[in-house]
Amino acid sequence: MQIDKYTEEIDIDGAIIKGEPMLAVISFDGSRALVGHADECMEHHILLKKMGLPSQDIDKYFRIVFDDSGADWTFVCPPDYMGIGDRTKRITAFYMNGVGIISAFMAEMGLFAGIKIPKRYRRHAGAMITGD
């Protein structure tokens, strides 16, 4: 995985060691990740823009906020994810792929901590259980 870091004002590696909050967008195929300090980038679409990529491409990435204690996953499955029409199957595939790719990213960052889906995003994940 290629990991590119936005370091205009803040040393990312030093901030990670200190446990400061980071943003990351990780391509769906797991080939590339972009990382920026949460204070410097504030939002995932801003991180994309600062890295020279179109901010409207936000739905092409897994999005997390992470530190040394774990990753909070912004769990929003795009309606066209992998061309899967069935909503339940699409969200299940998004979840399964995301867990593996986000875990691989965290390991490459030297962080072995869990992934959490914050409550405000659980309604999307709930479709796997309810089939809604």
Phi, psi and omega in degrees: 000128175277125180244115178255136185243133176273111188231043181298313183241336188238133175287111185297313182299318178295321180292324178295317178301324179282353179082023181282154183287135180237156171251146174217142168241133185234125182301148182301332179271358177075012183277336184213143174226147174242136183231139175212156177291137182300324180290331183273326185255329175069317182219155182297320180292331176289321176302314178302313182297316179297333180270008175083017180249155180296126181294336180287352177276014185304329181280011176257010187222149163283139183239129177224156166245127185220161170209194183288353179262351179147186182236133171262121186264122173283090190274090177228106183275121179296147182294343180252017184303121177054017179069018182275117183284319181291121186301313182297315179295322179296313181292323177297316178297318178301315180297308183299314179294317181297317179302314181294314184289318178294320177298318178297319177299311181301318179297318179295333177279356180082019182245120180247082184220165185286169176246131181236141172259112180301153185308320184295344180253358185289341180296326176293314180294329181299337179296336178293327184274314185273338182077013179276000000 
